[in-house]
Amino acid sequence: MATFTYTPSFEATEASKPRVSKIQYGDGYEMRATFGLNTDPKEWTLTFSERTDTERDNILAFLEARNAVESFDWTPPRGSAGKYVCEEWQVTLRSCNFNTIQTKFREVYEP
């Protein structure tokens, strides 16, 4: 499995949306329970600012090689290593050797 080794710029944003099954009753009561084994996958919005053309090309080559299908190992700024997919990214070409890449990494659970 490939490992993403580039360090993002700060600020990095971590989002959580726990998986919960809810049942609402007619009298206003609600029952909630976690859904599944891995109930709180994380999503990270990352920016790679002021990157050289070479580093920009290497990051993009890594993401394009996985094509939002193949997961990769990555260690977030806060937390431990896990498996992630990147389903979207944007590149801003400001000038020679001055590039910005914005990505979203979504945690996945697989063997």
C-alpha positions as CSV (number, residue, x, y, z in Angstrom):
1,M,0.0,0.0,0.0
2,A,1.3,3.4,-0.9
3,T,2.0,6.1,1.8
4,F,1.3,9.8,1.3
5,T,4.3,11.5,2.9
6,Y,3.8,15.2,2.0
7,T,3.2,17.6,4.9
8,P,0.2,19.9,4.5
9,S,0.3,23.6,5.4
10,F,-1.6,24.9,8.3
11,E,-4.4,25.3,8.8
12,A,-5.8,21.8,8.3
13,T,-9.5,21.1,9.1
14,E,-10.7,17.8,10.6
15,A,-14.5,17.0,10.2
16,S,-16.4,14.3,12.0
17,K,-19.9,13.0,11.4
18,P,-20.5,9.9,13.5
19,R,-22.7,7.2,12.0
20,V,-25.9,7.1,14.1
21,S,-29.2,5.3,13.5
22,K,-32.1,7.3,14.8
23,I,-35.7,6.4,15.4
24,Q,-38.2,9.1,16.2
25,Y,-41.5,8.3,18.0
26,G,-44.7,10.2,17.7
27,D,-44.6,11.6,21.2
28,G,-41.3,13.4,20.6
29,Y,-39.0,10.8,22.0
30,E,-36.0,9.8,20.0
31,M,-33.7,6.7,20.2
32,R,-30.1,6.8,18.9
33,A,-27.5,4.0,18.5
34,T,-24.2,3.9,16.7
35,F,-24.3,2.2,13.3
36,G,-21.6,-0.3,12.3
37,L,-18.2,-1.0,13.7
38,N,-16.3,2.1,12.6
39,T,-18.7,4.8,13.6
40,D,-16.6,8.0,13.3
41,P,-14.6,8.3,10.1
42,K,-12.7,11.6,9.7
43,E,-12.5,13.9,6.8
44,W,-9.6,16.3,6.4
45,T,-9.5,19.4,4.3
46,L,-5.8,20.1,3.5
47,T,-3.9,22.8,1.7
48,F,-0.4,22.4,0.4
49,S,0.7,26.0,-0.1
50,E,3.8,27.6,-1.8
51,R,4.9,24.3,-3.4
52,T,7.5,24.1,-6.1
53,D,6.5,22.8,-9.5
54,T,8.3,19.5,-8.8
55,E,6.6,19.0,-5.5
56,R,3.2,20.0,-7.1
57,D,3.7,17.4,-9.8
58,N,4.7,14.7,-7.3
59,I,1.6,15.3,-5.2
60,L,-0.7,15.3,-8.2
61,A,1.0,12.2,-9.6
62,F,0.4,10.4,-6.3
63,L,-3.3,11.4,-6.2
64,E,-3.9,10.7,-9.9
65,A,-2.3,7.3,-9.7
66,R,-4.9,6.3,-7.1
67,N,-7.7,8.0,-9.1
68,A,-10.1,8.2,-6.0
69,V,-10.4,4.4,-6.0
70,E,-7.3,3.1,-4.3
71,S,-6.7,3.9,-0.7
72,F,-3.4,5.0,0.8
73,D,-1.8,5.2,4.2
74,W,-1.5,8.7,5.8
75,T,-0.9,10.1,9.2
76,P,-3.0,13.2,10.0
77,P,-1.7,16.1,12.0
78,R,-3.7,15.0,14.9
79,G,-4.1,11.3,15.3
80,S,-2.6,8.0,14.2
81,A,-2.0,6.5,10.8
82,G,-5.0,5.2,8.8
83,K,-6.3,4.5,5.4
84,Y,-7.6,7.4,3.3
85,V,-8.9,8.2,-0.2
86,C,-8.8,11.5,-1.9
87,E,-11.8,12.0,-4.1
88,E,-11.2,15.7,-5.0
89,W,-8.4,18.2,-5.3
90,Q,-7.8,21.6,-6.8
91,V,-4.6,23.2,-8.0
92,T,-3.9,26.9,-8.2
93,L,-0.9,27.9,-10.3
94,R,0.2,31.3,-9.1
95,S,3.6,31.5,-10.8
96,C,6.7,29.4,-11.4
97,N,7.4,27.3,-8.3
98,F,4.6,28.9,-6.4
99,N,1.6,26.5,-6.4
100,T,-1.2,25.6,-4.1
101,I,-3.1,22.3,-3.9
102,Q,-6.3,21.9,-1.9
103,T,-7.6,18.3,-1.1
104,K,-10.1,16.4,0.9
105,F,-8.9,13.1,2.5
106,R,-11.6,10.8,3.7
107,E,-10.9,8.0,6.1
108,V,-11.9,4.5,5.0
109,Y,-11.9,1.1,6.7
110,E,-10.8,-1.9,4.7
111,P,-8.5,-4.9,5.3
